[in-house]
Amino acid sequence: MMMEKRNMRKGKTLLALVLAVAMLFGMAGCGGEGSGQTDGQNGAEQEGIRTGTGLYAVPVIKDSRPEEPKEVTFTTLNGDEVTYNQNTRRIVCVFGSQDVVAFGIPLLAYEGSTEPVGYESFYGDAEALMNTSPFSPEEILSYEPELILVNERMSASQIERLSKIAPVIPLYTDSTDFAQRLSYIGEIFGMQEEAQELITYEETLRENMVKELKDLGLSDRTLTIFTYLGNISIPPMRGWFMNTILYEYVGMKRTDKVKEFMEDESGVAYEAISSEKLKEYEGDLVLFAGDGVKTISTYVTENVGWKSLDAVKEDRVGVIDMSVYAQKGVILLYEQYAQLLEALKAAGKIAS
């Protein structure tokens, strides 16, 4: 049944992600060319390719909770008091599952925007929800959950609606503070020690990967990330974790024009940039964020404005899969950093 649902979802993954981001941040997204599979899904996923190895490997944590029910009352990030069985294994996660499964906590179902290829050991027999944005109370009810986890921006009326099915707790799905995200989940499930292990992992990974990125010697250059979602555009600053890594952690620069475009929330997100004006947005370095794949759409490569970019003429465009950065879960971090490292090497003409 799980594989059947996944197959129905192929080709729609990024659309679901964009809709989720738009819903979370109040920004309108535009649909693009059909998204295909993420890089590496055409064959068996090599162990560690998405979760890291050695120092960079996501810790393997076992669910240490007892089997017997334990009723507790927890104060959520909204200040609401929720009473639930802390030891339950009957959990539906409408959003933010990538943090929860890192604790070894089994789920009945998770957000349909997540493709667990490469993360199968974390998700086990959990099924992808067919409806995420918007969610379907009827579908969630069909799993007979004892606890429902949702995103932090879910409205009070939606939470009230879901609370008729089971207790509802919102997670810190927007926050880039992983100590906050993970310690909160640790409190929900009484797994504070495990939370600290994951917090230490995130801090160590970030410190080492950011150093690797800075050691490329490109931090003083201006960088532009282009994408194609029906037209050539630039992803908005909010909602995409690659922007946090590159512009905040690593300290990459942007031209004033690019910065203004990325931070302008007064209009429609992913506003089209015409061929005539595309070069005006080019930075010293250029990355292309693929639509669910690590390739550049032919709609882009055939565009006259794209061909006029210095980075294109000199074959120094780095490519990433944008869908990887739509969520911020701890199990996703290694691949998020690794893709950017390789892309920046390509953009800076640095040998691997």
FENWO-V464730 format. One record per residue. N is the residue number from 0. RES is the residue in one letter. SS is DSSP state (~ for helix, > for strand, _ for the rest). PHI is phi in degrees with one decimal (NA if undefined). OMEGA is omega as a letter, one per 40 degrees, with the letter a starting at -180 (none if undefined). Layout:
n=N res=RES ss=SS phi=PHI omega=OMEGA
n=N res=RES ss=SS phi=PHI omega=OMEGA
//
This chain:
n=0 res=M ss=_ phi=NA omega=a
n=1 res=M ss=~ phi=-63.9 omega=a
n=2 res=M ss=~ phi=-64.4 omega=i
n=3 res=E ss=~ phi=-61.7 omega=i
n=4 res=K ss=~ phi=-66.8 omega=a
n=5 res=R ss=~ phi=-63.8 omega=a
n=6 res=N ss=~ phi=-64.0 omega=i
n=7 res=M ss=~ phi=-65.6 omega=a
n=8 res=R ss=~ phi=-90.9 omega=a
n=9 res=K ss=_ phi=-60.2 omega=a
n=10 res=G ss=_ phi=87.2 omega=a
n=11 res=K ss=_ phi=-119.6 omega=a
n=12 res=T ss=~ phi=-58.4 omega=a
n=13 res=L ss=~ phi=-67.3 omega=i
n=14 res=L ss=~ phi=-58.0 omega=i
n=15 res=A ss=~ phi=-63.5 omega=a
n=16 res=L ss=~ phi=-65.5 omega=a
n=17 res=V ss=~ phi=-63.4 omega=i
n=18 res=L ss=~ phi=-63.1 omega=i
n=19 res=A ss=~ phi=-65.2 omega=i
n=20 res=V ss=~ phi=-64.3 omega=a
n=21 res=A ss=~ phi=-62.1 omega=i
n=22 res=M ss=~ phi=-66.2 omega=a
n=23 res=L ss=~ phi=-68.8 omega=a
n=24 res=F ss=~ phi=-111.5 omega=i
n=25 res=G ss=_ phi=68.1 omega=a
n=26 res=M ss=_ phi=-120.6 omega=a
n=27 res=A ss=_ phi=-87.0 omega=i
n=28 res=G ss=_ phi=-99.7 omega=i
n=29 res=C ss=_ phi=-114.5 omega=i
n=30 res=G ss=_ phi=-70.1 omega=a
n=31 res=G ss=_ phi=-125.0 omega=i
n=32 res=E ss=_ phi=-60.4 omega=a
n=33 res=G ss=_ phi=-48.5 omega=a
n=34 res=S ss=_ phi=-82.9 omega=i
n=35 res=G ss=_ phi=22.5 omega=a
n=36 res=Q ss=_ phi=-84.1 omega=i
n=37 res=T ss=_ phi=-72.3 omega=a
n=38 res=D ss=_ phi=-56.5 omega=i
n=39 res=G ss=_ phi=97.5 omega=a
n=40 res=Q ss=_ phi=-86.3 omega=a
n=41 res=N ss=_ phi=-79.9 omega=i
n=42 res=G ss=_ phi=-143.6 omega=i
n=43 res=A ss=_ phi=-65.7 omega=a
n=44 res=E ss=_ phi=-73.7 omega=i
n=45 res=Q ss=_ phi=-69.8 omega=a
n=46 res=E ss=_ phi=-59.7 omega=i
n=47 res=G ss=_ phi=89.1 omega=a
n=48 res=I ss=_ phi=-65.6 omega=a
n=49 res=R ss=_ phi=-111.3 omega=a
n=50 res=T ss=_ phi=-114.1 omega=i
n=51 res=G ss=_ phi=83.9 omega=i
n=52 res=T ss=_ phi=-131.7 omega=i
n=53 res=G ss=~ phi=58.3 omega=a
n=54 res=L ss=~ phi=-58.4 omega=a
n=55 res=Y ss=~ phi=-92.3 omega=a
n=56 res=A ss=_ phi=-76.2 omega=i
n=57 res=V ss=_ phi=-61.8 omega=i
n=58 res=P ss=_ phi=-58.2 omega=i
n=59 res=V ss=_ phi=-95.6 omega=a
n=60 res=I ss=_ phi=-110.8 omega=i
n=61 res=K ss=_ phi=-96.0 omega=i
n=62 res=D ss=_ phi=-66.5 omega=a
n=63 res=S ss=_ phi=-92.0 omega=a
n=64 res=R ss=_ phi=-72.6 omega=i
n=65 res=P ss=_ phi=-65.2 omega=i
n=66 res=E ss=_ phi=-80.3 omega=a
n=67 res=E ss=_ phi=-69.7 omega=a
n=68 res=P ss=_ phi=-59.5 omega=i
n=69 res=K ss=_ phi=-140.9 omega=a
n=70 res=E ss=> phi=-81.8 omega=i
n=71 res=V ss=> phi=-134.8 omega=i
n=72 res=T ss=> phi=-116.5 omega=a
n=73 res=F ss=> phi=-124.5 omega=i
n=74 res=T ss=> phi=-93.7 omega=a
n=75 res=T ss=_ phi=-77.5 omega=i
n=76 res=L ss=_ phi=-63.6 omega=i
n=77 res=N ss=_ phi=-89.2 omega=a
n=78 res=G ss=_ phi=87.6 omega=i
n=79 res=D ss=_ phi=-85.4 omega=i
n=80 res=E ss=> phi=-95.8 omega=a
n=81 res=V ss=> phi=-123.7 omega=i
n=82 res=T ss=> phi=-105.1 omega=a
n=83 res=Y ss=> phi=-159.3 omega=i
n=84 res=N ss=> phi=-84.5 omega=a
n=85 res=Q ss=_ phi=-64.5 omega=a
n=86 res=N ss=_ phi=-97.7 omega=a
n=87 res=T ss=_ phi=-63.5 omega=i
n=88 res=R ss=_ phi=-108.5 omega=a
n=89 res=R ss=_ phi=-97.6 omega=a
n=90 res=I ss=> phi=-126.1 omega=i
n=91 res=V ss=> phi=-112.1 omega=a
n=92 res=C ss=> phi=-111.0 omega=a
n=93 res=V ss=_ phi=-75.0 omega=i
n=94 res=F ss=_ phi=-164.1 omega=i
n=95 res=G ss=_ phi=92.7 omega=a
n=96 res=S ss=~ phi=-65.1 omega=a
n=97 res=Q ss=~ phi=-64.1 omega=i
n=98 res=D ss=~ phi=-82.3 omega=a
n=99 res=V ss=~ phi=-65.3 omega=a
n=100 res=V ss=~ phi=-67.8 omega=i
n=101 res=A ss=~ phi=-64.1 omega=i
n=102 res=F ss=~ phi=-82.9 omega=a
n=103 res=G ss=_ phi=79.8 omega=a
n=104 res=I ss=_ phi=-78.5 omega=a
n=105 res=P ss=_ phi=-75.3 omega=i
n=106 res=L ss=_ phi=-118.4 omega=i
n=107 res=L ss=_ phi=-80.5 omega=a
n=108 res=A ss=> phi=-154.7 omega=a
n=109 res=Y ss=> phi=-139.8 omega=a
n=110 res=E ss=_ phi=-55.8 omega=a
n=111 res=G ss=_ phi=-68.0 omega=a
n=112 res=S ss=_ phi=-79.6 omega=a
n=113 res=T ss=_ phi=-95.9 omega=i
n=114 res=E ss=_ phi=-106.4 omega=a
n=115 res=P ss=_ phi=-82.3 omega=i
n=116 res=V ss=_ phi=-59.9 omega=a
n=117 res=G ss=_ phi=94.1 omega=i
n=118 res=Y ss=_ phi=-122.9 omega=a
n=119 res=E ss=~ phi=-57.4 omega=a
n=120 res=S ss=~ phi=-65.1 omega=i
n=121 res=F ss=~ phi=-83.4 omega=a
n=122 res=Y ss=~ phi=-94.5 omega=i
n=123 res=G ss=_ phi=53.5 omega=a
n=124 res=D ss=_ phi=-94.1 omega=i
n=125 res=A ss=_ phi=-61.5 omega=a
n=126 res=E ss=> phi=-111.4 omega=i
n=127 res=A ss=> phi=-80.3 omega=i
n=128 res=L ss=_ phi=-67.2 omega=i
n=129 res=M ss=_ phi=-76.6 omega=a
n=130 res=N ss=_ phi=-122.5 omega=i
n=131 res=T ss=> phi=-120.4 omega=i
n=132 res=S ss=_ phi=-129.2 omega=e
n=133 res=P ss=_ phi=-84.7 omega=i
n=134 res=F ss=> phi=-77.4 omega=i
n=135 res=S ss=_ phi=-116.5 omega=i
n=136 res=P ss=~ phi=-57.8 omega=a
n=137 res=E ss=~ phi=-65.3 omega=i
n=138 res=E ss=~ phi=-65.9 omega=i
n=139 res=I ss=~ phi=-62.9 omega=i
n=140 res=L ss=~ phi=-60.7 omega=a
n=141 res=S ss=~ phi=-62.9 omega=i
n=142 res=Y ss=_ phi=-86.4 omega=a
n=143 res=E ss=_ phi=50.7 omega=a
n=144 res=P ss=_ phi=-74.9 omega=i
n=145 res=E ss=_ phi=-105.4 omega=i
n=146 res=L ss=> phi=-155.1 omega=i
n=147 res=I ss=> phi=-121.9 omega=i
n=148 res=L ss=> phi=-106.1 omega=a
n=149 res=V ss=> phi=-133.3 omega=i
n=150 res=N ss=> phi=-77.2 omega=a
n=151 res=E ss=_ phi=-70.5 omega=a
n=152 res=R ss=_ phi=-98.6 omega=i
n=153 res=M ss=_ phi=-62.7 omega=a
n=154 res=S ss=_ phi=-69.0 omega=i
n=155 res=A ss=~ phi=-61.2 omega=a
n=156 res=S ss=~ phi=-68.7 omega=i
n=157 res=Q ss=~ phi=-69.4 omega=i
n=158 res=I ss=~ phi=-63.0 omega=i
n=159 res=E ss=~ phi=-61.6 omega=i
n=160 res=R ss=~ phi=-63.9 omega=i
n=161 res=L ss=~ phi=-72.1 omega=a
n=162 res=S ss=~ phi=-64.5 omega=i
n=163 res=K ss=_ phi=-73.4 omega=i
n=164 res=I ss=_ phi=-92.4 omega=a
n=165 res=A ss=_ phi=-165.5 omega=i
n=166 res=P ss=> phi=-55.6 omega=a
n=167 res=V ss=> phi=-121.3 omega=i
n=168 res=I ss=> phi=-129.1 omega=i
n=169 res=P ss=> phi=-78.5 omega=i
n=170 res=L ss=> phi=-105.0 omega=i
n=171 res=Y ss=_ phi=-79.6 omega=a
n=172 res=T ss=_ phi=-84.7 omega=i
n=173 res=D ss=_ phi=-88.4 omega=a
n=174 res=S ss=_ phi=-62.5 omega=i
n=175 res=T ss=_ phi=-98.6 omega=i
n=176 res=D ss=_ phi=-89.6 omega=a
n=177 res=F ss=~ phi=-71.1 omega=i
n=178 res=A ss=~ phi=-64.1 omega=i
n=179 res=Q ss=~ phi=-68.4 omega=a
n=180 res=R ss=~ phi=-58.5 omega=a
n=181 res=L ss=~ phi=-80.1 omega=i
n=182 res=S ss=~ phi=-65.6 omega=i
n=183 res=Y ss=~ phi=-64.0 omega=i
n=184 res=I ss=~ phi=-66.0 omega=i
n=185 res=G ss=~ phi=-58.4 omega=i
n=186 res=E ss=~ phi=-69.5 omega=a
n=187 res=I ss=~ phi=-57.6 omega=a
n=188 res=F ss=~ phi=-106.3 omega=i
n=189 res=G ss=_ phi=66.6 omega=a
n=190 res=M ss=_ phi=-123.3 omega=a
n=191 res=Q ss=~ phi=-65.2 omega=i
n=192 res=E ss=~ phi=-65.6 omega=i
n=193 res=E ss=~ phi=-64.9 omega=i
n=194 res=A ss=~ phi=-61.0 omega=a
n=195 res=Q ss=~ phi=-64.6 omega=i
n=196 res=E ss=~ phi=-62.4 omega=i
n=197 res=L ss=~ phi=-71.8 omega=i
n=198 res=I ss=~ phi=-63.7 omega=i
n=199 res=T ss=~ phi=-62.3 omega=i
n=200 res=Y ss=~ phi=-59.7 omega=a
n=201 res=E ss=~ phi=-61.0 omega=a
n=202 res=E ss=~ phi=-65.0 omega=a
n=203 res=T ss=~ phi=-67.0 omega=i
n=204 res=L ss=~ phi=-61.2 omega=a
n=205 res=R ss=~ phi=-62.7 omega=a
n=206 res=E ss=~ phi=-58.8 omega=a
n=207 res=N ss=~ phi=-72.9 omega=a
n=208 res=M ss=~ phi=-71.8 omega=i
n=209 res=V ss=~ phi=-64.8 omega=i
n=210 res=K ss=~ phi=-61.9 omega=i
n=211 res=E ss=~ phi=-60.8 omega=i
n=212 res=L ss=~ phi=-66.4 omega=i
n=213 res=K ss=~ phi=-68.7 omega=a
n=214 res=D ss=_ phi=-66.8 omega=i
n=215 res=L ss=_ phi=-68.7 omega=i
n=216 res=G ss=_ phi=76.1 omega=a
n=217 res=L ss=_ phi=-112.4 omega=a
n=218 res=S ss=_ phi=-63.2 omega=a
n=219 res=D ss=_ phi=-89.1 omega=i
n=220 res=R ss=_ phi=-90.7 omega=i
n=221 res=T ss=> phi=-84.4 omega=a
n=222 res=L ss=> phi=-128.7 omega=i
n=223 res=T ss=> phi=-122.8 omega=i
n=224 res=I ss=> phi=-108.1 omega=i
n=225 res=F ss=> phi=-98.4 omega=i
n=226 res=T ss=> phi=-145.7 omega=i
n=227 res=Y ss=> phi=-135.6 omega=i
n=228 res=L ss=_ phi=-131.6 omega=a
n=229 res=G ss=_ phi=94.5 omega=i
n=230 res=N ss=_ phi=-163.5 omega=i
n=231 res=I ss=> phi=-77.8 omega=a
n=232 res=S ss=> phi=-152.7 omega=i
n=233 res=I ss=_ phi=-127.7 omega=i
n=234 res=P ss=_ phi=-60.3 omega=i
n=235 res=P ss=_ phi=-63.3 omega=a
n=236 res=M ss=_ phi=-62.9 omega=a
n=237 res=R ss=_ phi=-79.2 omega=i
n=238 res=G ss=_ phi=95.2 omega=a
n=239 res=W ss=_ phi=-125.6 omega=a
n=240 res=F ss=~ phi=-69.1 omega=i
n=241 res=M ss=~ phi=-63.5 omega=i
n=242 res=N ss=~ phi=-68.0 omega=i
n=243 res=T ss=~ phi=-61.2 omega=a
n=244 res=I ss=~ phi=-62.6 omega=a
n=245 res=L ss=~ phi=-74.0 omega=a
n=246 res=Y ss=~ phi=-88.2 omega=a
n=247 res=E ss=~ phi=-101.8 omega=a
n=248 res=Y ss=~ phi=-69.8 omega=a
n=249 res=V ss=_ phi=-85.3 omega=i
n=250 res=G ss=_ phi=82.6 omega=i
n=251 res=M ss=_ phi=-61.8 omega=a
n=252 res=K ss=> phi=-98.4 omega=i
n=253 res=R ss=_ phi=-133.9 omega=i
n=254 res=T ss=_ phi=-69.4 omega=a
n=255 res=D ss=~ phi=-58.4 omega=a
n=256 res=K ss=~ phi=-66.4 omega=i
n=257 res=V ss=~ phi=-68.6 omega=i
n=258 res=K ss=~ phi=-59.7 omega=i
n=259 res=E ss=~ phi=-63.2 omega=a
n=260 res=F ss=~ phi=-62.7 omega=a
n=261 res=M ss=~ phi=-69.9 omega=a
n=262 res=E ss=~ phi=-101.5 omega=i
n=263 res=D ss=_ phi=-80.5 omega=a
n=264 res=E ss=_ phi=-108.8 omega=a
n=265 res=S ss=_ phi=-82.6 omega=a
n=266 res=G ss=_ phi=-118.0 omega=a
n=267 res=V ss=_ phi=-85.5 omega=i
n=268 res=A ss=_ phi=-65.4 omega=i
n=269 res=Y ss=_ phi=60.3 omega=i
n=270 res=E ss=_ phi=-58.3 omega=a
n=271 res=A ss=_ phi=-64.9 omega=i
n=272 res=I ss=_ phi=-108.1 omega=a
n=273 res=S ss=_ phi=-67.4 omega=i
n=274 res=S ss=_ phi=-58.0 omega=a
n=275 res=E ss=_ phi=-66.5 omega=a
n=276 res=K ss=_ phi=-104.4 omega=a
n=277 res=L ss=~ phi=-57.4 omega=a
n=278 res=K ss=~ phi=-64.8 omega=i
n=279 res=E ss=~ phi=-65.4 omega=a
n=280 res=Y ss=~ phi=-101.1 omega=a
n=281 res=E ss=_ phi=-72.6 omega=i
n=282 res=G ss=_ phi=-95.7 omega=i
n=283 res=D ss=_ phi=-61.5 omega=a
n=284 res=L ss=> phi=-121.6 omega=a
n=285 res=V ss=> phi=-130.5 omega=i
n=286 res=L ss=> phi=-116.9 omega=i
n=287 res=F ss=> phi=-117.9 omega=a
n=288 res=A ss=> phi=-98.5 omega=a
n=289 res=G ss=> phi=-70.6 omega=a
n=290 res=D ss=_ phi=-85.6 omega=a
n=291 res=G ss=_ phi=86.7 omega=i
n=292 res=V ss=_ phi=-140.2 omega=i
n=293 res=K ss=_ phi=-93.4 omega=i
n=294 res=T ss=_ phi=-141.3 omega=i
n=295 res=I ss=_ phi=-98.5 omega=a
n=296 res=S ss=_ phi=-58.9 omega=i
n=297 res=T ss=~ phi=-65.4 omega=i
n=298 res=Y ss=~ phi=-62.8 omega=i
n=299 res=V ss=~ phi=-86.4 omega=a
n=300 res=T ss=~ phi=-62.1 omega=i
n=301 res=E ss=_ phi=-92.2 omega=a
n=302 res=N ss=_ phi=-75.7 omega=a
n=303 res=V ss=~ phi=-61.1 omega=a
n=304 res=G ss=~ phi=-65.2 omega=i
n=305 res=W ss=~ phi=-63.4 omega=a
n=306 res=K ss=~ phi=-63.6 omega=a
n=307 res=S ss=_ phi=-80.4 omega=a
n=308 res=L ss=_ phi=-68.5 omega=i
n=309 res=D ss=~ phi=-60.0 omega=a
n=310 res=A ss=~ phi=-62.4 omega=i
n=311 res=V ss=~ phi=-73.1 omega=i
n=312 res=K ss=~ phi=-59.8 omega=a
n=313 res=E ss=_ phi=-97.2 omega=i
n=314 res=D ss=_ phi=53.3 omega=i
n=315 res=R ss=_ phi=-135.4 omega=i
n=316 res=V ss=> phi=-108.9 omega=i
n=317 res=G ss=> phi=-85.5 omega=a
n=318 res=V ss=> phi=-124.8 omega=i
n=319 res=I ss=> phi=-129.2 omega=i
n=320 res=D ss=> phi=-96.5 omega=a
n=321 res=M ss=~ phi=-63.3 omega=a
n=322 res=S ss=~ phi=-61.1 omega=a
n=323 res=V ss=~ phi=-65.2 omega=a
n=324 res=Y ss=~ phi=-105.2 omega=a
n=325 res=A ss=_ phi=-75.0 omega=i
n=326 res=Q ss=_ phi=-129.0 omega=a
n=327 res=K ss=_ phi=-123.3 omega=a
n=328 res=G ss=_ phi=-59.0 omega=a
n=329 res=V ss=~ phi=-62.1 omega=a
n=330 res=I ss=~ phi=-73.2 omega=a
n=331 res=L ss=~ phi=-86.7 omega=a
n=332 res=L ss=~ phi=-60.1 omega=a
n=333 res=Y ss=~ phi=-58.2 omega=a
n=334 res=E ss=~ phi=-63.8 omega=i
n=335 res=Q ss=~ phi=-61.3 omega=i
n=336 res=Y ss=~ phi=-68.3 omega=a
n=337 res=A ss=~ phi=-61.8 omega=i
n=338 res=Q ss=~ phi=-62.8 omega=a
n=339 res=L ss=~ phi=-67.2 omega=i
n=340 res=L ss=~ phi=-61.4 omega=i
n=341 res=E ss=~ phi=-67.5 omega=a
n=342 res=A ss=~ phi=-65.9 omega=i
n=343 res=L ss=~ phi=-68.5 omega=i
n=344 res=K ss=~ phi=-61.2 omega=i
n=345 res=A ss=~ phi=-67.5 omega=a
n=346 res=A ss=~ phi=-68.0 omega=a
n=347 res=G ss=_ phi=-96.9 omega=a
n=348 res=K ss=_ phi=55.2 omega=i
n=349 res=I ss=_ phi=-108.6 omega=a
n=350 res=A ss=_ phi=-66.4 omega=i
n=351 res=S ss=_ phi=-75.1 omega=none
//
